[in-house]
Amino acid sequence: MPLIGFLEPQFLWGLLFAGVVLVLHLLQRPRTVRLPFSTLRFFDESAVTKTRSRSIKKLLLLCTRILMTAMIIVIFTGPFLKNDPLRSMHDPASDLFIWVDPTPSMQYQENGISLYKKAIHTIDSIVQLRTDRNRIHLFDPGINDFKSFTSDSSQTTAAQCIEVPQLEQAFTRAIETTRHPVFIILSDFQSPTTRIMETFFSQNRVATVTVVYLSLVPNNPWNCTLEEVRVITGNDPLALTHLTSSGNHRCPATLSVSIDNIHSPPQGYTLSPGTDTIITVPIPRVSRAGWGKVVMQCNDPLSFDNTARFIMDVHDTVTVRIIGNKIESYPLVAALGAACTGSSLTIATSTPESFSIEQCHEADIIIVNGGTGAQQAMRIISQTHPLKKQAIITAYDSVLTKDAASVWKKGVSPLSARLADTASGLWKGFPSLHCDELKVYAYRTGLHGIPLLSLDNETPLCTSIPDTVGRRIHIALATPLGITSSNNFCETAFYVPFIDRLLRTVRNELSQQQTPWIVGKMIKNQWYGHHRPVSVLDPGGKQILLLQQQPSFSIGTPGIYKVVPPDEAPFFKNVVIDPVERELDYRVPTIAKINERSSILISPEELLAYCTIHRRSITWIIPWLLLVLFCFMELLLRDDGERIKGRHR
Amino acid sequence: MQTASFLKPEHVAPIRSLSLRARLIVEGMIAGLHKSPYHGFSTEFSEFRAHRTGESSRMIDWRKFAKTDRSYVRLHEDETNCSVHLLIDKSASMGFSAAHRMSKFDYARTLAASIAWILIRQRDAVSLAAFDEKITTYLPPHSTNIQLQTILSVLDSLAPAAQTCCGSAIDLLARGIKKRGITILLSDFFDDPDRIIEGLKHLRYQRQDVLCLWILDPQERVFSNTRSYQLNDMETGRTLFLDGITAATFLEAGMHRHRSLMEDGCRELKIDLSTITTDEAFVHALLRVLNARERM
């Protein structure tokens, strides 16, 4: 790519006039006359030298005149250095590709204007640099591609997600379809966005592409956030609200719960810098709609995280059905009751013979604790199609998956009490009990799955078996729970913590249903290919999506949506703005060494200053300076000759 | 004068016969000079003698008559056997001529022929010497018509060649002169001025009344500043490539220096130095020369 560009390249044709200077010089060249002369005694070597120097001066004069003509032409063309990314912005031969960060963090208000609006104003300044707007392209998140800029171009509101593959594809298309692309990236440069840009533009194949990063990082950023809300049901339901504050500002705030448009009395708080607390807000009533929201009134710059929605049903109340001998299961019941804190747990027991399909549908967690008839219970479970997500914990020798082999070993010597933690994150930090009294006499091997906890001889004690359907969680235990001859679990201090961890694992899996969807992000359609469609209703009850053949979908507005799957109970889903957007984790891009000559990071104020005086940069002045120099040389060289000419006319 | 305009070099040049050319010039000059008091080329007053009956009344010194009321004739020393030596430069540089103009040598020998004609007519002995590097031709002084023809014939046969060695030629001539007389030197004097002056000093030592006629071509003084020149030295063959401005500058400075030296030297030796350019009418040139000589 050439180093120098021209604002008005059409004037380069004027360089042909430099040839006219040469022609004139050739026409005015003195003819040489051969003259036999009487004597040359008056002409010594200095005359020859002088003649030579005069010839050289004439040549220099010619060159000076040609260069003067060329400089005048060059001044009209408006030269600039192409490795100056700012100058490339108004190179008429370049194509501008403007990408404005569409993420919600651009709603940050600074000095009464959002970063997004600031970005739009900056684009206007950039567009003014160009006379030809056909080569200006603006990224449209709706189509994930660049489209031609028009005077009334406007983006969608800043509440989109960045789809990295589509974004990279759009950038690559822009580079491959144009000769001189110039990218202008306007963003507040939160870390994820910065990483995307750094990764893409540091590739060798795009290293020479011109990139202008316009940083909209706010000064002294701060924010107050309502993070997750957990509902404590009961006679006096409560909303446990996680409240945080970042930055250096103190800010008064009021919190209230809104249920069916009825608001609880506001509670006032003062958010100091670094606040990280959980506040309990009473819920005024049980929601008929099944959901509510906690609203925080405060004058922080980012307001999308001042509302947190919650779903009131199907979260903390868990039903556990224990199938087995009642007496043998008694310690298990007690351990479950002791392990569960801060949440509602309903524990029921059944014998294998009395276990029914209804009980199977009703329970969230089913523990098959062995005993005779356990296989019958397992048969019911396997034949019953789950209506909701369930967890099945088997502590016997029967399994649900066909490919799991099991061998019941008996007569094994008692094992050490040191139980090492394994891969499961939930089990991480589980205290390695140095329990001399713990003994496992008989255990099952050959269970295929993810070991959650292993015995001292590396035999998995607790294994998570993957379910291809995905509607059930299977955890198989190598040895029974409760009173048994195979181990002395329930007699040790190991027992309750173990049951607690087991319960947490299961509940965590179950609560995946409660993991909110992210606004703007593509969500995998788990009912893809089902013979009946799935309806998605907005908070007002209006159907906004009908999913059948779409492999994925996205929702553009936060809120509580009702999902009505076929053959299943409908459920509510919280759609929230990506929590990353509220973290204010700013990091401006670091320009890699290979991009140093073609990339630049500036602020909108610097860009505005540049737009105002861009014609007075050093590259503009150089031709003028050269012209002055050449004029001076012309006078110097011409004066010597003219002075002598006048004397000898 | 009509005759003078006719006697411009370009008018006279077509006349090939030198004798004819010289006679034309002289007669033309005399025709216009009938009222001139100057006769001949003599230099020094000798005495008055009484005017004899039958003598031309033109020879009467009327100033003396006014004073004395008697007729007297003014006599000069050289009215009897005054020798005039014509020394003409025939070096190659004298062959220089601009387009449509006589060469310096042609002009010089025409001038010499004219002077010889005048001198022989007034019964003065005239000698001729031609030189370049050395004296190549010498005719001893005689005052007869045959001498005139011989001089004209010799002048006609000469051609400019070889280099100039003016000083040594003058010196050589001076050695051969025994009697007081007049030496007329026709040259472009493109030689070392010190050596020329030394030669002239020798001539003055030999009681010669020296008249130097510096023959130049106008082209030798002017160069066009819009041209370049490839100058070939007519004597040495050396070649120089110069632009017009440089050539003019150096020539002017050199000539000025040369002229100064020559003029200073001649002034010191009381020698008349006259510069004649080849575009000047012969009559004018001769008149100037005669005016410079009070007793011609």
Interface residues (C-beta under 8 A of the other chain):
Chain A: P30 R31 T32 V33 R34 L35 P36 F37 S38 T39 L40 R41 F42 F43 D44 S46 A47 V48 K50 T51 R54 S55 G641 I644 K645 R647 H648 R649
Chain B: S93 M94 F96 K104 T164 D188 F190 D217 E220 F223 N225 T226 R227 S228 Y229 Q230 L231 N232 D233 M234 E235 T236 R238 L240 F241 L242 D243 G244 I245 T246 A247 A248 T249 F250 L251 E252 A253 G254 M255 H258
